[in-house]
Amino acid sequence: MLNTHAISQAKKDYTKEPETAYAKRMHWFKEAKYGMFIHFGLYSQLGGVWNKDTIKGYAEWIQAVADIAPQDYAMLIHTLNAYSCKIIILLHR
């Protein structure tokens, strides 16, 4: 059985990227003029706090750093408000 999750999670080593691939990627970036990447996930609603404790580090790592059980973290899906992300996008425009 092919583990597509592992493949999709593999990190690309850009230090070994051919010059032509780099030039193509940079051309797109320069032509786009502006880019915005919004990190928005279950961790976004926690604001760096778990069980009334402020968790240091990157918000994306709160589950690992605060040792949040997978079943507890998964329950956050019920309170995730995707509307907040839409507001961020509208404000950016």
C-alpha positions as CSV (number, residue, x, y, z in Angstrom):
1,M,0.0,0.0,0.0
2,L,1.3,3.4,-1.0
3,N,1.5,5.9,1.8
4,T,0.5,9.1,0.0
5,H,0.5,11.1,3.3
6,A,4.2,10.5,3.8
7,I,4.9,11.5,0.2
8,S,2.9,14.7,0.5
9,Q,4.6,15.6,3.7
10,A,8.1,15.1,2.4
11,K,10.2,18.2,2.5
12,K,11.8,19.4,-0.8
13,D,15.5,20.1,-0.6
14,Y,15.8,23.4,-2.5
15,T,19.5,23.4,-2.1
16,K,19.6,20.7,-4.7
17,E,17.2,22.4,-7.0
18,P,18.4,22.9,-10.6
19,E,19.1,26.4,-11.7
20,T,16.3,26.3,-14.3
21,A,13.7,25.2,-11.7
22,Y,14.9,28.0,-9.4
23,A,14.7,30.6,-12.2
24,K,11.2,29.5,-13.1
25,R,10.0,29.7,-9.5
26,M,11.6,33.1,-9.0
27,H,10.1,34.4,-12.3
28,W,6.6,33.5,-11.0
29,F,7.3,35.2,-7.7
30,K,8.6,38.4,-9.2
31,E,5.6,38.6,-11.7
32,A,3.1,38.0,-8.9
33,K,4.4,41.2,-7.1
34,Y,2.7,40.3,-3.8
35,G,1.9,37.1,-1.9
36,M,0.1,36.4,1.3
37,F,0.2,33.0,3.0
38,I,-2.4,32.7,5.8
39,H,-1.7,30.1,8.5
40,F,-5.1,29.0,9.7
41,G,-5.9,25.8,11.4
42,L,-7.1,24.2,14.6
43,Y,-4.3,25.9,16.5
44,S,-5.4,29.4,15.3
45,Q,-8.3,29.5,17.7
46,L,-6.1,28.7,20.7
47,G,-4.1,31.9,20.6
48,G,-1.1,30.2,22.2
49,V,-3.1,29.1,25.3
50,W,-4.0,25.6,26.4
51,N,-5.8,24.8,29.7
52,K,-5.2,28.4,30.8
53,D,-1.4,28.1,30.3
54,T,0.4,30.3,27.8
55,I,2.5,28.0,25.5
56,K,5.7,29.4,24.2
57,G,6.8,28.8,20.6
58,Y,5.1,28.7,17.3
59,A,1.4,28.4,17.4
60,E,1.5,25.6,14.8
61,W,3.4,23.4,17.3
62,I,1.1,23.9,20.2
63,Q,-0.2,20.3,20.1
64,A,3.3,18.9,20.4
65,V,4.7,21.5,22.8
66,A,1.7,21.4,25.2
67,D,1.4,17.6,24.8
68,I,-2.2,17.8,23.7
69,A,-3.7,14.4,23.2
70,P,-4.8,13.8,19.6
71,Q,-8.4,13.1,20.6
72,D,-8.5,16.4,22.5
73,Y,-6.9,18.4,19.7
74,A,-9.3,16.8,17.2
75,M,-12.3,18.1,19.2
76,L,-11.2,21.7,18.2
77,I,-12.8,21.1,14.8
78,H,-16.2,21.6,16.4
79,T,-15.3,25.2,17.4
80,L,-13.2,26.2,14.4
81,N,-14.7,29.3,12.7
82,A,-13.7,29.4,9.0
83,Y,-15.5,32.7,8.8
84,S,-12.6,34.3,10.6
85,C,-10.3,33.3,7.8
86,K,-12.7,34.8,5.2
87,I,-12.6,38.1,7.1
88,I,-8.8,38.2,7.1
89,I,-8.9,37.6,3.3
90,L,-11.5,40.4,2.8
91,L,-9.5,42.8,4.9
92,H,-6.3,42.2,3.0
93,R,-8.0,43.2,-0.3
